[in-house]
Amino acid sequence: MIQAEYFWLNTFLLAVGTLLIRSSILMFSSKIIISDRLKEIFSFIPSAVLPALAAPMAFYHPGTVDWLFNKERVVILLLATVVAYFSKKMTTTLLFGLVFLYLITQITYS
């Protein structure tokens, strides 16, 4: 367990570092010319972050549903991918994933 003073020191230093990075980009943005190709590459960053966060939570989670070999989150992730492909709506995909994960885990315990 980390001591409280080290936790708050790390939190403060990370906040200052984040502030410096973001403010430097804002200060120098008028002096830097970004090509259209680089802008296009930057546009893919948000869509790459979500799977990078979701995949470890799905693959490394110790599941509870035996009939899905304790990999219910992987199954829901695959099904939600299909829903996302056809619906093209993030809200529909998130609701589908959350509702079906809840239902599968609750049916198992009933």
Sequence and secondary structure as in RCSB ss.txt:
>XXXX:A:sequence
MIQAEYFWLNTFLLAVGTLLIRSSILMFSSKIIISDRLKEIFSFIPSAVLPALAAPMAFYHPGTVDWLFNKERVV
ILLLATVVAYFSKKMTTTLLFGLVFLYLITQITYS
>XXXX:A:secstr
   HHHHHHHHHHHHHHHHHHHHHHHHHTTT    HHHHHHHHTHHHHHHHHHHHHHHHSS    GGGTT HHHH
HHHHHHHHHHHH  HHHHHHHHHHHHHHHHHHHH 
